[in-house]
Amino acid sequence: MFDGARLLITGGTGSFGRRYVDTLLKRYDCHSVIVFSRDEQKHYQLSLDRPDPRLRFFVGDVRDYERLKMAMRKVDYVIHAAAMKHVPLAEYNPFECLKTNIYGAENLIRAAIEEGVKQVIALSTDKAANPVNLYGASKLASDKLFVAANNLSGAGGTRFSVVRYGNVVASAGSVVPFFERLIREGSDHLPVTDVRMTRFWITLQQGVDFVLRNFARMHGGEIFVPKIPSVRIDDLAHAMAPHLPRKGVGIRPGEKLHEVMCPVDDSRLTLEFDDHFVIQPTIKYYGREFDYSHNRLGETGRPVEDSFDYRSDNNGYFLSEAEILAYNRHALANDSFAAYGLAAITAAAALADRGMRACA
Protein backbone atom coordinates (compact mmCIF):
# COMPACT_ATOMS: atom_id res chain seq x y z
CA MET A 1 0.00 0.00 0.00
CA PHE A 2 3.02 2.31 0.29
CA ASP A 3 4.25 1.97 -3.31
CA GLY A 4 4.10 5.43 -4.87
CA ALA A 5 3.06 6.99 -1.55
CA ARG A 6 4.45 9.94 0.37
CA LEU A 7 5.15 9.17 4.03
CA LEU A 8 6.23 11.39 6.91
CA ILE A 9 7.88 10.17 10.12
CA THR A 10 8.06 12.53 13.07
CA GLY A 11 11.00 11.78 15.32
CA GLY A 12 12.49 10.30 12.18
CA THR A 13 16.12 10.58 13.28
CA GLY A 14 15.61 8.55 16.48
CA SER A 15 16.03 4.80 16.95
CA PHE A 16 12.46 4.08 15.85
CA GLY A 17 12.50 6.57 13.03
CA ARG A 18 15.71 5.33 11.44
CA ARG A 19 14.40 1.77 11.40
CA TYR A 20 11.11 2.94 9.85
CA VAL A 21 13.09 4.78 7.18
CA ASP A 22 15.25 1.76 6.39
CA THR A 23 12.27 -0.61 6.25
CA LEU A 24 10.19 1.63 4.00
CA LEU A 25 13.03 2.25 1.56
CA LYS A 26 13.93 -1.45 1.41
CA ARG A 27 10.43 -2.92 1.06
CA TYR A 28 8.46 -0.35 -0.89
CA ASP A 29 8.80 1.84 -3.94
CA CYS A 30 7.74 4.96 -2.04
CA HIS A 31 7.50 8.28 -3.83
CA SER A 32 9.19 9.93 -0.85
CA VAL A 33 9.90 9.45 2.85
CA ILE A 34 10.01 12.70 4.83
CA VAL A 35 12.14 12.61 7.98
CA PHE A 36 10.85 15.21 10.44
CA SER A 37 13.02 15.93 13.48
CA ARG A 38 14.48 18.88 15.38
CA ASP A 39 17.97 17.35 15.64
CA GLU A 40 20.08 18.97 12.91
CA GLN A 41 23.17 16.81 13.49
CA LYS A 42 21.20 13.57 13.26
CA HIS A 43 19.60 14.78 10.03
CA TYR A 44 23.05 15.43 8.60
CA GLN A 45 24.37 12.03 9.68
CA LEU A 46 21.30 10.23 8.35
CA SER A 47 21.67 11.98 5.00
CA LEU A 48 25.28 10.74 4.79
CA ASP A 49 24.44 7.19 5.84
CA ARG A 50 21.42 6.82 3.55
CA PRO A 51 21.97 8.70 0.26
CA ASP A 52 18.59 7.71 -1.18
CA PRO A 53 16.90 10.23 -3.51
CA ARG A 54 13.52 9.34 -2.04
CA LEU A 55 14.51 10.77 1.36
CA ARG A 56 13.53 14.30 2.37
CA PHE A 57 14.98 15.93 5.49
CA PHE A 58 12.76 18.38 7.31
CA VAL A 59 14.26 20.06 10.37
CA GLY A 60 11.35 20.99 12.60
CA ASP A 61 9.64 20.53 15.93
CA VAL A 62 6.19 19.05 16.53
CA ARG A 63 5.59 22.05 18.80
CA ASP A 64 5.56 24.22 15.65
CA TYR A 65 2.22 23.83 13.89
CA GLU A 66 3.12 25.85 10.81
CA ARG A 67 6.28 23.84 10.21
CA LEU A 68 4.37 20.56 10.58
CA LYS A 69 1.70 21.77 8.18
CA MET A 70 4.36 22.67 5.60
CA ALA A 71 6.00 19.24 5.99
CA MET A 72 2.68 17.46 5.39
CA ARG A 73 1.92 18.91 1.97
CA LYS A 74 0.72 16.07 -0.30
CA VAL A 75 1.63 13.45 2.37
CA ASP A 76 -0.44 10.23 2.36
CA TYR A 77 0.62 8.52 5.59
CA VAL A 78 2.12 9.73 8.87
CA ILE A 79 3.93 7.78 11.59
CA HIS A 80 4.11 9.89 14.74
CA ALA A 81 7.16 8.72 16.70
CA ALA A 82 8.31 12.07 18.14
CA ALA A 83 8.06 12.20 21.92
CA MET A 84 9.85 13.15 25.09
CA LYS A 85 10.07 9.66 26.55
CA HIS A 86 12.64 9.45 29.38
CA VAL A 87 10.65 8.96 32.58
CA PRO A 88 12.93 10.72 35.12
CA LEU A 89 13.65 13.62 32.75
CA ALA A 90 9.94 14.14 32.22
CA GLU A 91 9.40 14.20 36.00
CA TYR A 92 11.99 16.96 36.37
CA ASN A 93 11.00 18.87 33.20
CA PRO A 94 7.20 18.58 33.19
CA PHE A 95 6.37 21.62 31.05
CA GLU A 96 8.67 20.44 28.27
CA CYS A 97 7.10 16.98 28.37
CA LEU A 98 3.60 18.41 27.98
CA LYS A 99 4.63 20.73 25.13
CA THR A 100 6.03 17.86 23.06
CA ASN A 101 3.76 14.94 23.95
CA ILE A 102 0.39 16.69 24.20
CA TYR A 103 0.58 19.99 22.34
CA GLY A 104 2.77 18.35 19.70
CA ALA A 105 0.09 15.68 19.22
CA GLU A 106 -2.57 18.37 18.84
CA ASN A 107 -0.47 20.18 16.24
CA LEU A 108 0.06 17.00 14.27
CA ILE A 109 -3.65 16.17 14.27
CA ARG A 110 -4.62 19.65 13.09
CA ALA A 111 -1.96 19.65 10.36
CA ALA A 112 -2.91 16.16 9.13
CA ILE A 113 -6.59 17.08 8.84
CA GLU A 114 -5.81 20.41 7.18
CA GLU A 115 -3.51 18.80 4.60
CA GLY A 116 -5.79 15.82 3.85
CA VAL A 117 -3.47 13.04 5.05
CA LYS A 118 -5.10 9.62 4.54
CA GLN A 119 -3.97 7.78 7.67
CA VAL A 120 -1.99 8.52 10.83
CA ILE A 121 -0.63 6.05 13.37
CA ALA A 122 0.75 7.44 16.62
CA LEU A 123 3.21 5.48 18.72
CA SER A 124 2.25 5.06 22.36
CA THR A 125 3.76 3.18 25.29
CA ASP A 126 2.81 0.67 27.95
CA LYS A 127 3.35 3.50 30.42
CA ALA A 128 0.18 5.18 29.09
CA ALA A 129 -1.97 2.43 30.63
CA ASN A 130 -2.76 3.20 34.29
CA PRO A 131 -0.02 5.85 34.28
CA VAL A 132 1.91 6.71 37.44
CA ASN A 133 4.43 9.08 35.82
CA LEU A 134 4.14 12.24 33.74
CA TYR A 135 5.47 10.59 30.61
CA GLY A 136 2.74 7.92 30.81
CA ALA A 137 0.06 10.47 31.66
CA SER A 138 1.09 12.70 28.76
CA LYS A 139 1.01 9.74 26.36
CA LEU A 140 -2.41 8.71 27.66
CA ALA A 141 -3.63 12.23 26.88
CA SER A 142 -1.99 11.96 23.45
CA ASP A 143 -3.72 8.61 22.84
CA LYS A 144 -7.06 10.18 23.71
CA LEU A 145 -6.40 13.04 21.29
CA PHE A 146 -5.64 10.70 18.40
CA VAL A 147 -8.68 8.52 19.10
CA ALA A 148 -10.98 11.56 19.27
CA ALA A 149 -9.39 13.07 16.15
CA ASN A 150 -11.49 10.73 14.02
CA ASN A 151 -14.51 12.84 14.96
CA LEU A 152 -12.71 16.06 14.05
CA SER A 153 -11.75 14.78 10.60
CA GLY A 154 -15.28 13.82 9.58
CA ALA A 155 -16.68 10.79 7.79
CA GLY A 156 -14.39 10.98 4.77
CA GLY A 157 -11.35 12.55 6.36
CA THR A 158 -8.08 11.45 7.93
CA ARG A 159 -8.12 8.20 9.90
CA PHE A 160 -6.16 8.10 13.17
CA SER A 161 -5.12 5.08 15.24
CA VAL A 162 -2.61 4.31 17.99
CA VAL A 163 -0.05 1.54 18.49
CA ARG A 164 0.95 0.79 22.07
CA TYR A 165 3.91 -1.45 22.89
CA GLY A 166 6.59 -2.03 25.51
CA ASN A 167 10.30 -1.52 26.01
CA VAL A 168 12.30 -1.62 22.78
CA VAL A 169 15.47 -3.69 22.92
CA ALA A 170 18.61 -1.53 22.60
CA SER A 171 16.80 1.68 21.68
CA ALA A 172 18.55 4.91 22.64
CA GLY A 173 18.70 5.32 26.42
CA SER A 174 17.42 1.81 27.18
CA VAL A 175 18.85 -0.68 29.66
CA VAL A 176 20.59 -3.10 27.25
CA PRO A 177 23.18 -0.64 25.88
CA PHE A 178 23.57 0.74 29.43
CA PHE A 179 24.42 -2.72 30.79
CA GLU A 180 26.62 -3.39 27.76
CA ARG A 181 28.63 -0.24 28.42
CA LEU A 182 29.10 -1.11 32.10
CA ILE A 183 30.30 -4.62 31.20
CA ARG A 184 32.66 -3.26 28.56
CA GLU A 185 34.12 -0.72 31.01
CA GLY A 186 34.83 -3.44 33.60
CA SER A 187 32.19 -2.63 36.20
CA ASP A 188 32.24 -4.89 39.27
CA HIS A 189 28.43 -5.15 39.36
CA LEU A 190 25.23 -4.35 37.43
CA PRO A 191 22.72 -1.97 39.05
CA VAL A 192 19.18 -3.39 39.08
CA THR A 193 16.31 -1.19 40.18
CA ASP A 194 14.33 -4.06 41.71
CA VAL A 195 14.82 -7.82 41.27
CA ARG A 196 11.04 -8.26 40.96
CA MET A 197 10.71 -5.79 38.07
CA THR A 198 9.29 -7.06 34.76
CA ARG A 199 8.93 -5.39 31.38
CA PHE A 200 7.35 -6.13 28.01
CA TRP A 201 10.06 -6.73 25.39
CA ILE A 202 10.00 -5.97 21.69
CA THR A 203 12.66 -5.39 19.03
CA LEU A 204 12.79 -2.32 16.83
CA GLN A 205 11.89 -4.37 13.76
CA GLN A 206 8.94 -6.03 15.48
CA GLY A 207 7.64 -2.60 16.39
CA VAL A 208 8.12 -1.28 12.86
CA ASP A 209 6.46 -4.31 11.25
CA PHE A 210 3.53 -4.10 13.65
CA VAL A 211 2.94 -0.42 12.92
CA LEU A 212 3.14 -0.86 9.15
CA ARG A 213 0.79 -3.85 9.29
CA ASN A 214 -1.77 -1.82 11.21
CA PHE A 215 -2.08 0.77 8.45
CA ALA A 216 -3.72 -2.02 6.44
CA ARG A 217 -5.80 -3.19 9.43
CA MET A 218 -7.13 0.06 10.86
CA HIS A 219 -10.63 1.48 10.66
CA GLY A 220 -9.70 4.48 12.81
CA GLY A 221 -9.85 4.98 16.57
CA GLU A 222 -8.28 1.67 17.62
CA ILE A 223 -5.41 1.21 20.03
CA PHE A 224 -3.39 -1.75 18.73
CA VAL A 225 -1.40 -3.80 21.27
CA PRO A 226 0.92 -6.61 20.10
CA LYS A 227 1.25 -9.88 21.98
CA ILE A 228 4.90 -9.84 22.97
CA PRO A 229 7.05 -11.56 25.60
CA SER A 230 8.08 -10.24 29.01
CA VAL A 231 11.47 -10.21 30.70
CA ARG A 232 12.52 -10.14 34.32
CA ILE A 233 15.12 -7.41 34.71
CA ASP A 234 17.13 -9.64 37.04
CA ASP A 235 17.17 -12.35 34.34
CA LEU A 236 18.35 -9.77 31.81
CA ALA A 237 21.24 -8.71 34.02
CA HIS A 238 22.24 -12.31 34.77
CA ALA A 239 22.03 -13.30 31.09
CA MET A 240 24.26 -10.42 30.05
CA ALA A 241 26.82 -10.81 32.85
CA PRO A 242 26.46 -14.07 34.83
CA HIS A 243 29.85 -13.38 36.45
CA LEU A 244 28.77 -10.03 37.95
CA PRO A 245 26.69 -9.52 41.09
CA ARG A 246 23.52 -7.43 40.82
CA LYS A 247 22.95 -4.60 43.25
CA GLY A 248 19.52 -3.15 43.94
CA VAL A 249 19.45 0.62 43.49
CA GLY A 250 15.74 1.28 43.94
CA ILE A 251 13.04 2.35 41.51
CA ARG A 252 13.66 5.71 39.85
CA PRO A 253 11.18 8.61 40.05
CA GLY A 254 8.00 7.69 38.18
CA GLU A 255 8.88 4.04 37.50
CA LYS A 256 6.54 1.07 37.93
CA LEU A 257 7.42 -2.39 39.16
CA HIS A 258 5.40 -3.93 36.30
CA GLU A 259 3.89 -2.48 33.13
CA VAL A 260 0.35 -2.71 31.76
CA MET A 261 -0.77 -2.55 28.14
CA CYS A 262 -4.48 -3.50 28.42
CA PRO A 263 -5.90 -2.26 31.75
CA VAL A 264 -8.68 -4.19 33.44
CA ASP A 265 -10.89 -1.09 33.25
CA ASP A 266 -10.72 -1.37 29.45
CA SER A 267 -11.53 -5.09 29.36
CA ARG A 268 -15.07 -4.38 28.15
CA LEU A 269 -13.54 -2.61 25.16
CA THR A 270 -10.73 -5.09 24.43
CA LEU A 271 -10.76 -7.58 21.57
CA GLU A 272 -8.26 -10.41 21.22
CA PHE A 273 -6.87 -11.34 17.81
CA ASP A 274 -4.35 -14.06 17.02
CA ASP A 275 -1.26 -11.91 17.46
CA HIS A 276 -2.55 -8.69 19.01
CA PHE A 277 -5.25 -6.97 21.02
CA VAL A 278 -7.42 -4.02 20.02
CA ILE A 279 -8.81 -1.53 22.54
CA GLN A 280 -11.91 -0.03 20.98
CA PRO A 281 -12.70 3.68 21.40
CA THR A 282 -15.00 4.68 24.24
CA ILE A 283 -16.68 7.34 22.10
CA LYS A 284 -19.00 7.03 19.14
CA TYR A 285 -18.04 8.68 15.88
CA TYR A 286 -20.45 10.96 14.12
CA GLY A 287 -21.28 9.50 10.71
CA ARG A 288 -19.09 6.42 11.24
CA GLU A 289 -19.79 3.06 12.80
CA PHE A 290 -17.15 0.33 12.69
CA ASP A 291 -17.18 -3.32 13.62
CA TYR A 292 -13.76 -3.48 15.25
CA SER A 293 -14.02 -7.26 15.66
CA HIS A 294 -13.38 -7.51 11.91
CA ASN A 295 -10.46 -5.49 10.60
CA ARG A 296 -9.73 -4.45 7.03
CA LEU A 297 -7.48 -7.50 6.51
CA GLY A 298 -10.34 -9.85 7.29
CA GLU A 299 -8.95 -10.90 10.69
CA THR A 300 -11.48 -11.60 13.42
CA GLY A 301 -11.23 -10.76 17.11
CA ARG A 302 -13.24 -11.84 20.13
CA PRO A 303 -14.09 -10.06 23.38
CA VAL A 304 -11.87 -10.80 26.38
CA GLU A 305 -13.19 -11.66 29.83
CA ASP A 306 -14.42 -8.81 32.01
CA SER A 307 -11.53 -9.22 34.46
CA PHE A 308 -8.84 -9.38 31.76
CA ASP A 309 -5.72 -7.27 31.95
CA TYR A 310 -2.48 -7.63 30.02
CA ARG A 311 0.49 -6.97 32.30
CA SER A 312 4.19 -7.71 32.07
CA ASP A 313 4.04 -9.85 35.23
CA ASN A 314 0.98 -11.95 34.29
CA ASN A 315 2.07 -12.50 30.69
CA GLY A 316 2.12 -16.19 29.76
CA TYR A 317 5.41 -15.89 27.88
CA PHE A 318 8.67 -14.85 29.55
CA LEU A 319 11.92 -14.92 27.60
CA SER A 320 14.52 -17.39 28.80
CA GLU A 321 18.06 -16.12 29.30
CA ALA A 322 19.09 -17.72 25.99
CA GLU A 323 16.26 -15.91 24.20
CA ILE A 324 17.20 -12.63 25.89
CA LEU A 325 20.75 -12.97 24.58
CA ALA A 326 19.47 -13.74 21.07
CA TYR A 327 17.37 -10.56 21.08
CA ASN A 328 20.30 -8.55 22.39
CA ARG A 329 22.78 -9.88 19.84
CA HIS A 330 20.60 -8.78 16.96
CA ALA A 331 19.81 -5.43 18.54
CA LEU A 332 23.37 -4.49 19.47
CA ALA A 333 24.71 -5.59 16.08
CA ASN A 334 22.01 -3.48 14.36
CA ASP A 335 21.30 -6.50 12.15
CA SER A 336 18.09 -7.32 10.35
CA PHE A 337 15.41 -8.55 12.71
CA ALA A 338 13.75 -10.60 10.00
CA ALA A 339 13.89 -13.70 12.17
CA TYR A 340 12.10 -11.79 14.92
CA GLY A 341 9.42 -10.15 12.79
CA LEU A 342 5.70 -10.87 12.68
CA ALA A 343 6.28 -14.63 12.63
CA ALA A 344 7.96 -14.34 16.02
CA ILE A 345 5.12 -12.20 17.33
CA THR A 346 2.64 -14.83 16.15
CA ALA A 347 4.64 -17.60 17.83
CA ALA A 348 4.86 -15.54 21.01
CA ALA A 349 1.10 -14.99 20.82
CA ALA A 350 0.44 -18.74 20.74
CA LEU A 351 2.72 -19.33 23.72
CA ALA A 352 1.25 -16.39 25.60
CA ASP A 353 -2.27 -17.61 24.89
CA ARG A 354 -1.46 -21.08 26.20
CA GLY A 355 0.22 -19.56 29.22
CA MET A 356 -2.76 -17.33 30.00
CA ARG A 357 -5.14 -20.24 29.58
CA ALA A 358 -2.99 -22.33 31.94
CA CYS A 359 -3.08 -19.55 34.53
CA ALA A 360 -6.83 -19.06 34.20
C-alpha positions as CSV (number, residue, x, y, z in Angstrom):
1,M,0.0,0.0,0.0
2,F,3.0,2.3,0.3
3,D,4.3,2.0,-3.3
4,G,4.1,5.4,-4.9
5,A,3.1,7.0,-1.5
6,R,4.4,9.9,0.4
7,L,5.2,9.2,4.0
8,L,6.2,11.4,6.9
9,I,7.9,10.2,10.1
10,T,8.1,12.5,13.1
11,G,11.0,11.8,15.3
12,G,12.5,10.3,12.2
13,T,16.1,10.6,13.3
14,G,15.6,8.5,16.5
15,S,16.0,4.8,17.0
16,F,12.5,4.1,15.9
17,G,12.5,6.6,13.0
18,R,15.7,5.3,11.4
19,R,14.4,1.8,11.4
20,Y,11.1,2.9,9.8
21,V,13.1,4.8,7.2
22,D,15.3,1.8,6.4
23,T,12.3,-0.6,6.3
24,L,10.2,1.6,4.0
25,L,13.0,2.2,1.6
26,K,13.9,-1.4,1.4
27,R,10.4,-2.9,1.1
28,Y,8.5,-0.3,-0.9
29,D,8.8,1.8,-3.9
30,C,7.7,5.0,-2.0
31,H,7.5,8.3,-3.8
32,S,9.2,9.9,-0.8
33,V,9.9,9.5,2.8
34,I,10.0,12.7,4.8
35,V,12.1,12.6,8.0
36,F,10.9,15.2,10.4
37,S,13.0,15.9,13.5
38,R,14.5,18.9,15.4
39,D,18.0,17.4,15.6
40,E,20.1,19.0,12.9
41,Q,23.2,16.8,13.5
42,K,21.2,13.6,13.3
43,H,19.6,14.8,10.0
44,Y,23.1,15.4,8.6
45,Q,24.4,12.0,9.7
46,L,21.3,10.2,8.3
47,S,21.7,12.0,5.0
48,L,25.3,10.7,4.8
49,D,24.4,7.2,5.8
50,R,21.4,6.8,3.6
51,P,22.0,8.7,0.3
52,D,18.6,7.7,-1.2
53,P,16.9,10.2,-3.5
54,R,13.5,9.3,-2.0
55,L,14.5,10.8,1.4
56,R,13.5,14.3,2.4
57,F,15.0,15.9,5.5
58,F,12.8,18.4,7.3
59,V,14.3,20.1,10.4
60,G,11.3,21.0,12.6
61,D,9.6,20.5,15.9
62,V,6.2,19.1,16.5
63,R,5.6,22.1,18.8
64,D,5.6,24.2,15.7
65,Y,2.2,23.8,13.9
66,E,3.1,25.9,10.8
67,R,6.3,23.8,10.2
68,L,4.4,20.6,10.6
69,K,1.7,21.8,8.2
70,M,4.4,22.7,5.6
71,A,6.0,19.2,6.0
72,M,2.7,17.5,5.4
73,R,1.9,18.9,2.0
74,K,0.7,16.1,-0.3
75,V,1.6,13.4,2.4
76,D,-0.4,10.2,2.4
77,Y,0.6,8.5,5.6
78,V,2.1,9.7,8.9
79,I,3.9,7.8,11.6
80,H,4.1,9.9,14.7
81,A,7.2,8.7,16.7
82,A,8.3,12.1,18.1
83,A,8.1,12.2,21.9
84,M,9.8,13.2,25.1
85,K,10.1,9.7,26.6
86,H,12.6,9.5,29.4
87,V,10.6,9.0,32.6
88,P,12.9,10.7,35.1
89,L,13.7,13.6,32.8
90,A,9.9,14.1,32.2
91,E,9.4,14.2,36.0
92,Y,12.0,17.0,36.4
93,N,11.0,18.9,33.2
94,P,7.2,18.6,33.2
95,F,6.4,21.6,31.1
96,E,8.7,20.4,28.3
97,C,7.1,17.0,28.4
98,L,3.6,18.4,28.0
99,K,4.6,20.7,25.1
100,T,6.0,17.9,23.1
101,N,3.8,14.9,23.9
102,I,0.4,16.7,24.2
103,Y,0.6,20.0,22.3
104,G,2.8,18.4,19.7
105,A,0.1,15.7,19.2
106,E,-2.6,18.4,18.8
107,N,-0.5,20.2,16.2
108,L,0.1,17.0,14.3
109,I,-3.7,16.2,14.3
110,R,-4.6,19.6,13.1
111,A,-2.0,19.6,10.4
112,A,-2.9,16.2,9.1
113,I,-6.6,17.1,8.8
114,E,-5.8,20.4,7.2
115,E,-3.5,18.8,4.6
116,G,-5.8,15.8,3.8
117,V,-3.5,13.0,5.1
118,K,-5.1,9.6,4.5
119,Q,-4.0,7.8,7.7
120,V,-2.0,8.5,10.8
121,I,-0.6,6.1,13.4
122,A,0.8,7.4,16.6
123,L,3.2,5.5,18.7
124,S,2.3,5.1,22.4
125,T,3.8,3.2,25.3
126,D,2.8,0.7,27.9
127,K,3.4,3.5,30.4
128,A,0.2,5.2,29.1
129,A,-2.0,2.4,30.6
130,N,-2.8,3.2,34.3
131,P,0.0,5.8,34.3
132,V,1.9,6.7,37.4
133,N,4.4,9.1,35.8
134,L,4.1,12.2,33.7
135,Y,5.5,10.6,30.6
136,G,2.7,7.9,30.8
137,A,0.1,10.5,31.7
138,S,1.1,12.7,28.8
139,K,1.0,9.7,26.4
140,L,-2.4,8.7,27.7
141,A,-3.6,12.2,26.9
142,S,-2.0,12.0,23.4
143,D,-3.7,8.6,22.8
144,K,-7.1,10.2,23.7
145,L,-6.4,13.0,21.3
146,F,-5.6,10.7,18.4
147,V,-8.7,8.5,19.1
148,A,-11.0,11.6,19.3
149,A,-9.4,13.1,16.2
150,N,-11.5,10.7,14.0
151,N,-14.5,12.8,15.0
152,L,-12.7,16.1,14.1
153,S,-11.7,14.8,10.6
154,G,-15.3,13.8,9.6
155,A,-16.7,10.8,7.8
156,G,-14.4,11.0,4.8
157,G,-11.3,12.6,6.4
158,T,-8.1,11.5,7.9
159,R,-8.1,8.2,9.9
160,F,-6.2,8.1,13.2
161,S,-5.1,5.1,15.2
162,V,-2.6,4.3,18.0
163,V,0.0,1.5,18.5
164,R,1.0,0.8,22.1
165,Y,3.9,-1.4,22.9
166,G,6.6,-2.0,25.5
167,N,10.3,-1.5,26.0
168,V,12.3,-1.6,22.8
169,V,15.5,-3.7,22.9
170,A,18.6,-1.5,22.6
171,S,16.8,1.7,21.7
172,A,18.5,4.9,22.6
173,G,18.7,5.3,26.4
174,S,17.4,1.8,27.2
175,V,18.9,-0.7,29.7
176,V,20.6,-3.1,27.2
177,P,23.2,-0.6,25.9
178,F,23.6,0.7,29.4
179,F,24.4,-2.7,30.8
180,E,26.6,-3.4,27.8
181,R,28.6,-0.2,28.4
182,L,29.1,-1.1,32.1
183,I,30.3,-4.6,31.2
184,R,32.7,-3.3,28.6
185,E,34.1,-0.7,31.0
186,G,34.8,-3.4,33.6
187,S,32.2,-2.6,36.2
188,D,32.2,-4.9,39.3
189,H,28.4,-5.2,39.4
190,L,25.2,-4.3,37.4
191,P,22.7,-2.0,39.0
192,V,19.2,-3.4,39.1
193,T,16.3,-1.2,40.2
194,D,14.3,-4.1,41.7
195,V,14.8,-7.8,41.3
196,R,11.0,-8.3,41.0
197,M,10.7,-5.8,38.1
198,T,9.3,-7.1,34.8
199,R,8.9,-5.4,31.4
200,F,7.4,-6.1,28.0
201,W,10.1,-6.7,25.4
202,I,10.0,-6.0,21.7
203,T,12.7,-5.4,19.0
204,L,12.8,-2.3,16.8
205,Q,11.9,-4.4,13.8
206,Q,8.9,-6.0,15.5
207,G,7.6,-2.6,16.4
208,V,8.1,-1.3,12.9
209,D,6.5,-4.3,11.2
210,F,3.5,-4.1,13.7
211,V,2.9,-0.4,12.9
212,L,3.1,-0.9,9.2
213,R,0.8,-3.8,9.3
214,N,-1.8,-1.8,11.2
215,F,-2.1,0.8,8.4
216,A,-3.7,-2.0,6.4
217,R,-5.8,-3.2,9.4
218,M,-7.1,0.1,10.9
219,H,-10.6,1.5,10.7
220,G,-9.7,4.5,12.8
221,G,-9.9,5.0,16.6
222,E,-8.3,1.7,17.6
223,I,-5.4,1.2,20.0
224,F,-3.4,-1.8,18.7
225,V,-1.4,-3.8,21.3
226,P,0.9,-6.6,20.1
227,K,1.3,-9.9,22.0
228,I,4.9,-9.8,23.0
229,P,7.0,-11.6,25.6
230,S,8.1,-10.2,29.0
231,V,11.5,-10.2,30.7
232,R,12.5,-10.1,34.3
233,I,15.1,-7.4,34.7
234,D,17.1,-9.6,37.0
235,D,17.2,-12.4,34.3
236,L,18.3,-9.8,31.8
237,A,21.2,-8.7,34.0
238,H,22.2,-12.3,34.8
239,A,22.0,-13.3,31.1
240,M,24.3,-10.4,30.0
241,A,26.8,-10.8,32.8
242,P,26.5,-14.1,34.8
243,H,29.8,-13.4,36.5
244,L,28.8,-10.0,37.9
245,P,26.7,-9.5,41.1
246,R,23.5,-7.4,40.8
247,K,22.9,-4.6,43.2
248,G,19.5,-3.1,43.9
249,V,19.4,0.6,43.5
250,G,15.7,1.3,43.9
251,I,13.0,2.3,41.5
252,R,13.7,5.7,39.8
253,P,11.2,8.6,40.0
254,G,8.0,7.7,38.2
255,E,8.9,4.0,37.5
256,K,6.5,1.1,37.9
257,L,7.4,-2.4,39.2
258,H,5.4,-3.9,36.3
259,E,3.9,-2.5,33.1
260,V,0.3,-2.7,31.8
261,M,-0.8,-2.6,28.1
262,C,-4.5,-3.5,28.4
263,P,-5.9,-2.3,31.8
264,V,-8.7,-4.2,33.4
265,D,-10.9,-1.1,33.2
266,D,-10.7,-1.4,29.4
267,S,-11.5,-5.1,29.4
268,R,-15.1,-4.4,28.2
269,L,-13.5,-2.6,25.2
270,T,-10.7,-5.1,24.4
271,L,-10.8,-7.6,21.6
272,E,-8.3,-10.4,21.2
273,F,-6.9,-11.3,17.8
274,D,-4.4,-14.1,17.0
275,D,-1.3,-11.9,17.5
276,H,-2.5,-8.7,19.0
277,F,-5.3,-7.0,21.0
278,V,-7.4,-4.0,20.0
279,I,-8.8,-1.5,22.5
280,Q,-11.9,0.0,21.0
281,P,-12.7,3.7,21.4
282,T,-15.0,4.7,24.2
283,I,-16.7,7.3,22.1
284,K,-19.0,7.0,19.1
285,Y,-18.0,8.7,15.9
286,Y,-20.5,11.0,14.1
287,G,-21.3,9.5,10.7
288,R,-19.1,6.4,11.2
289,E,-19.8,3.1,12.8
290,F,-17.2,0.3,12.7
291,D,-17.2,-3.3,13.6
292,Y,-13.8,-3.5,15.2
293,S,-14.0,-7.3,15.7
294,H,-13.4,-7.5,11.9
295,N,-10.5,-5.5,10.6
296,R,-9.7,-4.5,7.0
297,L,-7.5,-7.5,6.5
298,G,-10.3,-9.8,7.3
299,E,-8.9,-10.9,10.7
300,T,-11.5,-11.6,13.4
301,G,-11.2,-10.8,17.1
302,R,-13.2,-11.8,20.1
303,P,-14.1,-10.1,23.4
304,V,-11.9,-10.8,26.4
305,E,-13.2,-11.7,29.8
306,D,-14.4,-8.8,32.0
307,S,-11.5,-9.2,34.5
308,F,-8.8,-9.4,31.8
309,D,-5.7,-7.3,32.0
310,Y,-2.5,-7.6,30.0
311,R,0.5,-7.0,32.3
312,S,4.2,-7.7,32.1
313,D,4.0,-9.8,35.2
314,N,1.0,-12.0,34.3
315,N,2.1,-12.5,30.7
316,G,2.1,-16.2,29.8
317,Y,5.4,-15.9,27.9
318,F,8.7,-14.9,29.6
319,L,11.9,-14.9,27.6
320,S,14.5,-17.4,28.8
321,E,18.1,-16.1,29.3
322,A,19.1,-17.7,26.0
323,E,16.3,-15.9,24.2
324,I,17.2,-12.6,25.9
325,L,20.7,-13.0,24.6
326,A,19.5,-13.7,21.1
327,Y,17.4,-10.6,21.1
328,N,20.3,-8.5,22.4
329,R,22.8,-9.9,19.8
330,H,20.6,-8.8,17.0
331,A,19.8,-5.4,18.5
332,L,23.4,-4.5,19.5
333,A,24.7,-5.6,16.1
334,N,22.0,-3.5,14.4
335,D,21.3,-6.5,12.2
336,S,18.1,-7.3,10.4
337,F,15.4,-8.6,12.7
338,A,13.7,-10.6,10.0
339,A,13.9,-13.7,12.2
340,Y,12.1,-11.8,14.9
341,G,9.4,-10.2,12.8
342,L,5.7,-10.9,12.7
343,A,6.3,-14.6,12.6
344,A,8.0,-14.3,16.0
345,I,5.1,-12.2,17.3
346,T,2.6,-14.8,16.1
347,A,4.6,-17.6,17.8
348,A,4.9,-15.5,21.0
349,A,1.1,-15.0,20.8
350,A,0.4,-18.7,20.7
351,L,2.7,-19.3,23.7
352,A,1.2,-16.4,25.6
353,D,-2.3,-17.6,24.9
354,R,-1.5,-21.1,26.2
355,G,0.2,-19.6,29.2
356,M,-2.8,-17.3,30.0
357,R,-5.1,-20.2,29.6
358,A,-3.0,-22.3,31.9
359,C,-3.1,-19.5,34.5
360,A,-6.8,-19.1,34.2
